[in-house]
Amino acid sequence: MAITTRHGVLGDERILHDLAARTFGLACPPGTEQADIDAFIAANLSIDSFQHYLADPNRMIVLVSEDDHPVGYAMLIRDRITDPDVAAVVDEATSIELSKFYLAEDRHGTGAAHALMTETISTAARTGAQTCWLGVNQQNVRAAKFYAKHGFDIIGVKRFLVGSEWHDDHIRQRNLSSRDG
């Protein structure tokens, strides 16, 4: 299987929404209400949302495909940090956020996630940022292991709202200049 990456462009909104609708729930802890997951997708991962994200110069989206079929995506954001818990531990001036990193469940273990992370970290480094940070649910063991393997260390905690339910996240960060993706 040929695994490739590319940067998202206007016109990819439907592909990204479809991937988001299939993958966002995988990152939520067990017991998260499906109605809350659906509401989050409708509010933040809709076709219109992705059209806005793709047009925003502060956002970069990377797609990963297997045999030209998109199977995952990541989104980087270089903008103000509005979450006070994150602002307390991340230097806004020198960091970029890895806001989304999702892969179709049937593609776990194929190497697609590694390819996506490698290109995402390379893209982040090209912005001039010195570090990259992300939030990941504390119960998402698979993701935590993956991020640790790629050099993201826990530096703090924050809360994340999905529908009407608050979730506890770890804030993880890695240096962009000293480690491989």
Phi, psi and omega in degrees: 000130178273120178257126180228159175233154174204164178273140179292148179225161174306133187112344179270005187304314184292318177300313182294318177299316179299314178298316180297317181296328180275339190244337185302316181299335179295334182270352182275147180292155176305143179092352176295130182296134178301325179297324178290320177298313180298319180295320178296315179299314180298323183277330190236344186230029180282171175301316179297320178299314181292328176298317177297314181300316182293333180273348184278119181293346178272001181238142175230131179244134178244131176253144172243138181231152170243122183050047177066014177251114181301131182234356179187170179204161175224151176230128174257144178228126174248095185201183178299145173266117183261342180280120183296329178293322178288315181301333180288339185235351182242133176278107182304324185290336186241006186236159175232144181267134167268095189280324183219140176208101187226142180224139177306138186302322182285000178253000176298135178086005182265350186099351181295320180295319178298316178298318179296316180294319180301312180291324180295315179294321177298316178298315180299317181296323180293344178284347184094356177296149178266333180224161176232134180235161178206164171245137179220138181303136183297339180269356182274080186298316181301312180295319180301317179295318180297313181294321177298318179300330181262019170088009179272116180260148177289128179235354181178188179226155176209173177250151182222126184266124173239109184065240179255007186248129176273138178240152179262126181245151165271141169266124180240149181214149174223153175283139181270347185259342189250355183231152175280157178286000000 
